[in-house]
Amino acid sequence: METTKTVLTSGGRITVIDALRGFSLIGICLIHSMQHFGAMGTMTPQEMFPWEGTMNEIFRWCINYLVFGKFFIIFSCLFGLSFFIQMDRAAKKGVDFRPRFLWRLVLLLAIGYLHGLFVRVDILLIYALLGFLLVLMYKWPTKLLAGITLFLFLGGATLVPVAYKSLTTPATEQVERVPERVVSRPAVPRQAPTLSEMVSNNAWDGVVGKMRFQFSSGRIYLTLGLFVLGFIVGRIRLFERLDEFRCRLNRGGLLALIGLGLLYMIQSYLAPVSWREVSFNAWMGLTVTNLINLLTAYLWVVVVIEAYRFRKVQQAMTPLVSYGRMGLTNYIVQSVIGVFIFSGFGLDWSHLGVFLSVLVCLVYTGVQIVLSHYWLKNFRYGPMEWLWRTGTYLKWQPLLR
């Protein structure tokens, strides 16, 4: 099969980056569909076909081991890379883009908050908040940034409260064991919030709960590390020098496979603990899980990059590239549609199991991919990308080609 070098559009856009972004968006949609996008319906999941239980288990296993916690890593890393690309292009024109990017983050913060009113699992708000830290790090040395990234990936930030607790907690303490109560599942139909109730709850309690989860689970530190990693990837011009880095990336893939084998062995010896627990065992389990997810995500990236070298694959992935170019629009649309499908005030398909939920997700994601491809044939940007860009420059941006 015929191969080719890194493909750039007429505007200098590296299309494999958009392909990776589109690929990660599909994975994020699969995860959220399994969780019904955090929406609550009036029905509990139930099997509709005799073989559905088996399909549910197969899809749950595949998503948990191959997708869950992996595709958000790619998406987050690409955010840091996009930050570098924008800053770098402005710097080449002699412009300091940092003030403009800070304003851009304020707009993303507003978009994320409004999106979070309808979609509890929104991540744009977190991206905007962490983006401010990324701007502060812009001129820091690469070695320092690499050290910070390694520190965050190895769970350094989540180890701090563990160390604090070990130093401040008395050597012996009496813990009263309270027997767990068996909570029965509610009978159907169950009470689900209305649209106005959901928006009211997400306006404040949802944000507080989201931030509490981000810090308790250590997810916010990992995301920051991914932003910085994406920034470093931009600095070394990895995607502009893919042919030069190809052998090293593939060797890294082999090392990642070996590392995954070792990490899964270690994980099998770790005692299961709650992510809310503050202890060395919880830190160890979280760190091992994060490393597994990081290495798996790296393997996905290597596979996509290697496959993208073939011209026929590039042509087949052209719609996916368009889907990735409209990443903000498609992320918002996919989650809003998901909430409408599974919530009690929408279609209320909350009775669907993992298999059918994922199938529904794949169907409308496929429609999004096709629509994105045709949209960009006539327009320069996706709707939300155009709105965000217009707000960034406070100037009406051309939309039609």
Secondary structure, DSSP 4 states (H G I P E B T S, - for coil): --B----B-TT--BHHHHHHHHHHHHHHHHHHHHTGGG---SS-----STTHHHHHHHHHHHIIIIITTTHHHHHHHHHHHHHHHHHHHHHHTT---HHHHHHHHHHHHHHHHHHHHH-TT--HHHHHHHHHHHHHTTTS-HHHHHHHHHHHHTTHHHHHHHHHHHHHS-SS------PPPPPPPPPSS-----HHHHHHHIIIIIHHHHHHHHHHHSHHHHHHHHHHHHHHHHHTTTTTSHHHHHHHHHHHHHHHHHHHHHHHHHHHHSPP--TT--SHHHHHHHHHHHHHHHHHHHHHHHHHHHHTTBHHHHHHTHHHHHHHHTHHHHHHHHHHHHHHHHSTTTT--TT--HHHHHHHHHHHHHHHHHHHHHHHHHBSS-HHHHHHHHHHHTSPPP-B-
